């Protein structure tokens, strides 16, 4: 059901969040966000501070190419990783000081995401010779590679801990074929093979693999909400109308994987995903907004925002990054709009509140 007006939207939004204590929290009062962005002079990662209705840059580090995901490590330091096909990994602190760089090994490329247990990093990578997806197993202190495990697919993207199986990883194999000589150019899309895999984090053993019926849906970004995993999808259909109408969300309950339809076209492109209350938010930069889904994955509403992409879940709200504005979204009050400084936010950011 499409929300008819602002009042209906807020009623639906409150049903998603369902957290009464949030009503009295001060939106964005002390929020800081680790983010990646572009300036007229190049690419940076750093810290944005929310104050006075604006996001201000409080720390910045120049990076050689576009960054993709960011991670706050258990010890409080931060990691930034290059966008695919990437070749650098950076550890830095919240004061904007680079602590360690790691350049990837020959014939390998980073594909944009990393997670950590404090001792080991698990990094999504690609073998440039074969195109096979890999998990690079790295020492969390030195960033040096200790092992490589197959992801049993191609184009691996985000990986997360498996909420239902301690000691296991979930990896989204995007399944989009590319070639080393052409970088990000997609080829042979009729050979797409996207899948979700469960992998033992000690041995690399494959514990399970799931696919959607529609082979032109690429599984990309992941977010747990309780025992339900939300997956942001990107459509690669040859027919434009099929791509426009394609779903942007799938859900995985630990045993089965299914796509979720929406009552309005969303351009077939989910940019990022985050838990919202008991449901999910999926940013849709090509449709210029954010789609909201309830705990049962049913449609709850649409929030317009130009080039909405980066999503960050905070304890009492969700932050949405757009082209000229960011939204701080709460359950029982209207969203707050924050001006973005003269930068262009990249795909992801994380809340440090």
C-alpha positions, 0 to 999 in steps of 0.5 A: 500500500502506498503512503498517501501523505506525510501523516500516513508515512509517519504512521507507517514509519513508527510501526517499523521503528517501534521504539518508544524511548527514541521519541525523547532522544535528541536527533544528531546531537553528537553524531559522527559518521565515518564516510568516504566522499569525492571532492573536486580534487580527488577522493577522501575518507574521514569523519563527518560531524553533525552540528547546527543542521550541517554535516561538517568535515572534522577529519579527512585522508586523501586516498588514491581511488574511490573507497567503498565500505568502511569498518570500525574495528573492535579496538576502535580503529577504522578500515577503509577499502577500495572500490572494486577492482581495488588494490588498497586497504587502509587502517586509520583512526578517528582523528584522521591519521593513517596507521597502515596501508596494505596493497593487494597481492599480484593478480588479486583485486579487492571487491569492496568489503571487509569484516573482522573478529579482532584477530582476523580480517576476512576480505572479499577479493577476486582472482583476476586470472580466473575471475573466481571469488575469494575470501582473503584471510588476513592478520588483523594486526599486520593486514598480511594475508594468511590464506585464501578461501573460495566463495564458490562463485564470482564477483563476491561483494559484502560478507557478514557474520552469520547470526544463526550459525556462530563461527560462520560467514555469509557472503554475497556472490554478485555473480556479474562476469567481468574481465581484468582488461576491462575493469568494471565493464560487465560482460556475458550477463547471460552467464550471471550466477549470483548466490548467497553462501555460508562458509565456515570461518575457521576452515573455509568449508562451504556450509550452504549455498542459495540462489534466486530463481531470477538469475539476472538479480545480483545479490550485493549488500547485506544487513541482519535484523534479528534472525532475518537477513536483508539483501539489497539487489541490483538488476542486470536484465537486458530489457529496460522495463524488466530492470525498472520493475525488478525488486531491490530486496530479498530476505534470507531466514537461514534456510530459504532465500526469496525476493520481495516485491514493492508496489512501485518501480524502484529502478531495480537498484538497491544501493545499500541496506540497513536495519530499521526498527524491526524492518529494513531500509533499502536506498535506491539512488537511481529512483532517488529515495529510500524504500522502507520494509516492515519486519515481515518484509512487507512494503511500508513506504517511500522517502524521497532523497536525491541520490540516496545511497549511504545508510548508517544505523545508529542506536536511535535513528538511521542516517541516509546520505544523499547528493546535497542533503542527509536525513536523520530519521527517527520513529515518532518525529519527522525526519531531520534534514542536514546539509552536506558540505561541498563533497559527494558522498560515496556508497557507504558510511557508518555511525560512530555515535 
